[in-house]
Amino acid sequence: MKSLRHAFRLLALVVFVTGPLAAFAGMERPFDNAAFEAAQAAGKPVLVEIHADWCPTCKAQKPVLDKLSGQPKYSGIERFRVDYDAQKDQVKRFKAKTQSTLILFRGKDEVARSVGETDEGKIRALLDKAL
């Protein structure tokens, strides 16, 4: 319990010092149109994850993406998660045919897309296309 309190204090300190979004850099967040467009306008690399909680492939992708996002090389990639079931308008917007679709942008340009990929090396190669 003491270590959990310590972790929360450390997180609070990071948020205070770096700002709220920097503390979560590289972590996926729910899709927000304004934040997505701001990241694109800033020319940032952006990963859109079409995800369904019930999808076993999506569940296998998550730890790989979390691991890679924790690495300095990929920590600048903005990650947005589109809920396949609840955000059908966004699924259509990104022309995703199925869940477990990963769409990578460099600024406003789509540079890569993958469906159903769980292999770390192949996901790493996908992310490299935006850097």
Buried (B, 14 or more C-beta within 10 A) or exposed (E): EEEEEEEEEEEEEBBEEEEEEEBBBBBBEEBEEEBBEEBBEEEBBBBBBBBBEEBEBBBBBBEBBEEBBEEEEBEEBBBBBBBBEEBEEBBEEBEBEEBBBBBBBBBEEBBBBBBBBBEBEEBBEBBBEBE
